Amino acid sequence: MGRNIRKRRTPLATKAIAASAALALGGGGLVWANFYASAHEDNSGWNRTKSTNARVATINCPDVGQKLTKVPRSARRGVAKELALLDRQVTDAYKRLAETRQAQAGDANYVNNAILSPLKSKRVATLDRIGININRAGGKRPQNLDQLAQCQGVPAEQPQTNDGQQGDDQNQDGQDQNNDGQDQNQDGQNNDGQDQGGQDGGGQDQGGNGGQAGNGPSADDFVDITQVQGNAQLGVGANGLPANGDGGSTGSFTTSCGTNENENRNSDNVIVAPGVSNGAQHQHDYVGNQANNAFASDQDLANGDTTCQNQGDRSSYFWPVLRVQDGQNDIDANAPGGGQDGNVGTIVQASEAQLKFVGNKNSDVVAMPQALRIITGDAKSFVNGNNNANANWSCTGFEDKVQLHDKLPICPEGSSVVRTSNFQSCWDGQNIDSANHRTHVAFVQGDGTCANGFQAIPQLQVRLVYDVQAPQIQNGQVQNAFAVDSFPDQLHKAITDHNDFINFFDENTMNEMVQCINSGQDCQ
């Protein structure tokens, strides 16, 4: 899977109707397939039988990568491979969780004994290798590393988070917990008395299949945007605040790189898992640089072709694909990152992809260094919480009124789904990356300034528009659901949306961008 996936649309290979079975073993692991059978049928692959035991919807493991802020540079590639192995171990345990519903219903200790305990043993060994990698490179083994081995089952009825809530977590309407693991319901409505748990391994207590053959999304993940009170602030808390304003550097620079007409996709992530095939476990759309895969070096990227009209922009822009749960298979239905990792349905190409760089409210911006890497949002935020979340969903015609963070929008007729990402725009002035891929950049503060001596750089703002049919929710079930690809254990929650950028503007074009922004011009 190290090679990019380019869809070849043949009737048999890419558009075959999915089997009615929910789950099938083959091709190296568990394969999800779309289905519309009754959730209570014995052959559905998911046991929906009620029991006195609290059912476990997913698995919550400490995000080790975010804890490792000091890893010697020479050890980072080896550590990254071990971190990717931790992700795979969680995925394998989640698949085991999904396959054993009947056993869980009959044994209150089954999840702990058969799934969580073996997972902990595997994580202990992997964490030990991470410590060895750091020590051999001259670093200091992180304290209490072994304590990150223990994972928890997240009950369907009350999903939890690691880090607590912030930003949006005011429960303004006094409503119960929604099903995204967030304490707030600012974005959506209550569910008219529906069971708030809603998840049975990602499916629905109300009897719905929950999309993705029980892996999500569920009916509770959607909200009619016309029924949401206005809350037009982008970002969760201070995450993702737009940096541009009336003062400081007021210009902009727009680069046109298409909407991935080349269908250039893979399930790698060269930023967080270099050298690891299927390191993301979900498909990314790539625009701009066409050489991006897990094994690409900076030299490969610098020499790569680009889809950008301005050939001085060889930057890589990539984000999880959006799929519609339409009962059809795409080209990766039996592949890692696709069906083997719970990502099924038809991949939808964006109708618009706007890539815009803006300035800072209070100061000029400085040039970004070549090969600067920025990840915004958190692919694991369903269990990690809001600390790094930066998901913004809306509909055309509603963007200045409503931004959803933990819900997916149901748009009215004639309106399209919109995903917006405002990137970190403060840089430490030294590093093009950091051990946890976070600490070398930061978001602006509420007043638009950069803290801790960081410098203002152009802020990338990505706006993606999708023409998809509005999902239908009837009797607690969702039909024609859509969702972004995700790690299987994240249940395709809206809040897991994220976006990635690697800067490969040439020096002249970057200087042109900075000049345009600082002088208040709008360039492209």
C-alpha positions, 0 to 999 in steps of 0.5 A: 500500500505504499503506492498512491491509489488512483481510481480506475472506474471499471464496473466490476472493480469500483462500483460493485454492489456491497454484499448484504453481510455486515462483516467479512474476513479476508484480504488480511483482516476484517472488512467492512461492507455497506449493508441495510439488513435489520440490525437485529438479524443474527447474520448481520455480524453485530449482536444487538441483543440487550444485556445487563452489561454496559456495552463497549462502543470503542477503545480509549488508549492514551495518545502516546505520540502527543506525550512525546515532546522530546525525542532526539531527531535521530530517533524520530523515524524509529519512534514513529514506526513504533507509534504506528504499531501502537495505532495498529494494535488499537485497531486490531483490538477494536476489530476484535471488540466488534467481532465478539458481541455475543461473547461480551453479552454472556461474560461481563469480564470478556472485554477486559480479559480477552481484549484489553489485557492482551492489548496492554501486554502488546503496548508495554512491549512497544512502549519499551522499544520506544524508550530504547530508541530514545535512549540509544539516540542519547535522549532520556526515557520519558518518565512513567512511559509504561503507564500509557499502556493501559486502555479502557473500553468506552461504554456505548451509553457514556463515551469518555475523553482523556483530556476533559473538555474545553472551548465548546463544552458549555451545555448551553441548553441543559441537554444530555451528553451527545454521542460525540464524547463531548459534554456540550450540545451547542452545535445540535439538538437533543434527540427527542428522547432517543437513547443518547448512547446510540452506539453498539460498536458504532451502531445504534441502540435504536436498531439502526445500522449506524452507517459503515456497517456499525462503525459509524456514523450514527443518526446522532452524529447528524443535525439539521443545520436549519435547526441550529442556533447561530454560532459562527465562530470557527474552531474549538476554543482558541483552536483554528481562529482565523488570523486575518483582520482589519489591522496588521497584515491584511492581504491574502495569497490564493493558490489554485491546485484543483480538487484532486481530479487526478484521484491521487490518494493513499492511506499513508501519512509522511508527517506522523508515520514516515516509512510506514505503509498505511500509517494513517489507516484512512485515505487522504486526498492529495492536491498540489505535490504529487510525490507524497507517500510514506516513503517520500523524502524532502528531496522527493517532494521538492522535485515532485510534480504539482497540480497547482497552477502556480508552478512555484507552489509544490506544497502538499495539501492533504485531508481525509477523504469524504465518503457516502454510505451508498451501498457501493464499493470503491476501489479500496474496498478490500485494501488497507486504509479502505475496507480493511480499516472500516472505511467504506462507501463511495469516495466523493471528490470536492466540488471546490477546494479553496487554498488561501493564505492570510496575514495576522491581525497585529503584525507582518508575517514572515516567510515559512521555511521550506519543508515546514510541516503543519497538522491541524485538527486531531484524527483521534479527538473522539477519545483524546478530547478537544485539546487539538480538535479543529473541525468545522462543518457547515453548509453553503449559505450558512457558513457565517451563521453556523459552524459545527464541530462535533456534528455533521450537517444535514443541508437543505436542498440547494446547499452543499456541505462545507469543511473549513480548516484554519491552520496554526499561524505562529512558528517557533522560528527554528524548527520545521517539525517537532517530536509530536508534530505540534509544539513547533507551531501554534494558533494565534491567541484571542487577540491575534498575537503569537505567544512565547516569542513565536513569529507570525507566518501566513495562515493557510485556510482550506475550504472544501465543498461537497455536493452530497445528498442530504442524509435521511434519518427515520426511526433513529436510523440514518440512510445515505450517511456521509463521513470522513475517513478515520481510524476505526476506533474513532467511529467516523466522528465529525470532530476527528476531521483534520488537515495536513500541509507541507510547505514547498513553495519556492523562495521567490513565490514565498517571498511574493506571498509575504509581500502581498500579505504584508502590503494588503494586496490580494494575490493569486 
